[in-house]
Structure formats: C-alpha cells, structure tokens
C-alpha cells in the first residue's frame, strides 16, 4: 500500500468545518480501520482530508450507532478472487496510515 507512504500532511489553525468518521473495535480490523477514523472538511472547502490530530474550541456532536454491517465483494471478478493478499502487511500498512 503506497498510500501510507505517500500520505500528504497539512496543518491549519483557527478553521471551522465538519468532522465525520466512525469508531470500529479491534475485532473489525481488516474490514475497517480500528479505533477512530476521522475526516475533516473546512466550511470554505480550503482544506480537508484524513484527520490525524485536532483540538476543538466549540462543537456540536451527533452520534449514530450502527447495529449491522453490510459488505459487498466482487465475487464475479476472477482477478479479485485469485489475489494473494498478505494480511499481516495490510494490517501494518493500515496502522501506519492511521497513525
């Protein structure tokens, strides 16, 4: 996964916007990034993306618990079915990208 190695990092201060994300317990590693996975979009759309760290002065928080997960896989795609995945390496790359 080159994404983890090439992830651009930007810093900004005094920006208002929207944070959206989810929390996934460790048992979902591989299907989702475990822990908190957050993204940000500034109100003026000047900056946005994967959120690694932040401080909040004021916020309104909305929560939506999920009780089910549905995953669709391309089972008609022979290349997908034949792919030899290195699960341990994928886990390490996800951890590196998520911080």
C-alpha positions in Angstrom: 0.0 0.0 0.0 1.8 3.1 -1.2 -0.9 5.3 0.3 0.6 5.1 3.8 4.0 6.1 2.5 2.7 9.0 0.3 0.0 10.5 2.5 0.2 14.3 2.4 0.0 16.0 5.7 -1.2 19.6 6.1 -1.6 21.7 9.2 -4.0 24.6 9.8 -5.3 26.6 12.8 -8.5 28.5 13.6 -10.5 26.7 10.9 -14.2 25.9 11.2 -15.7 22.9 9.5 -17.1 19.4 9.8 -15.5 16.3 11.2 -17.1 13.0 10.2 -15.9 9.5 11.0 -16.5 6.3 12.8 -15.2 4.1 15.6 -14.5 0.4 14.9 -13.5 -2.0 17.6 -10.4 -4.2 17.1 -12.5 -7.2 16.0 -13.2 -5.3 12.7 -9.5 -4.8 11.7 -9.1 -5.6 8.1 -12.7 -4.6 7.2 -12.3 -1.2 8.7 -9.5 0.8 10.3 -9.9 0.1 14.0 -10.2 2.9 16.5 -11.4 6.3 15.4 -11.2 7.1 11.7 -11.9 10.7 11.0 -12.0 13.1 8.1 -12.4 16.9 8.0 -13.7 19.5 5.6 -13.4 23.2 6.2 -16.6 25.2 5.8 -14.9 27.2 3.0 -13.5 24.0 1.5 -9.9 25.3 1.7 -8.6 22.2 3.4 -9.9 18.7 4.1 -9.0 15.1 4.3 -7.9 12.4 6.8 -7.7 13.9 10.3 -4.7 12.8 12.4 -5.0 15.2 15.3 -7.1 18.2 16.3 -8.2 20.4 19.1 -11.8 21.8 19.4 -12.8 25.1 20.9 -16.5 24.6 20.4 -18.5 21.7 18.8 -21.9 20.2 18.3 -21.7 16.4 18.4 -24.1 13.9 16.7 -23.7 10.2 17.1 -25.3 7.4 15.1 -24.8 3.9 16.5 -24.7 1.2 13.9 -26.0 -2.3 14.7 -25.1 -4.0 11.4 -22.5 -4.1 8.7 -23.0 -5.0 5.1 -20.0 -5.6 2.8 -20.2 -6.2 -1.0 -17.4 -8.1 -2.6 -16.7 -8.5 -6.4 -17.2 -12.3 -6.5 -17.6 -12.3 -10.3 -14.1 -10.8 -10.7 -11.6 -13.7 -11.1 -8.6 -11.4 -10.6 -10.0 -10.4 -7.2 -10.7 -14.0 -6.2 -7.2 -15.1 -7.2 -5.4 -12.2 -5.4 -2.8 -13.4 -2.9 -3.2 -11.0 0.0 -0.6 -10.5 2.7 -3.0 -9.8 5.5 -0.2 -9.1 8.1 1.3 -6.5 5.7 -2.1 -4.9 5.0 -2.6 -4.6 8.8 0.8 -2.9 9.2 0.1 -0.5 6.3 -3.3 0.4 7.8 -1.7 1.1 11.2 1.0 3.2 9.6 -1.6 5.3 7.6 -3.9 5.7 10.6 -1.2 6.8 13.0 
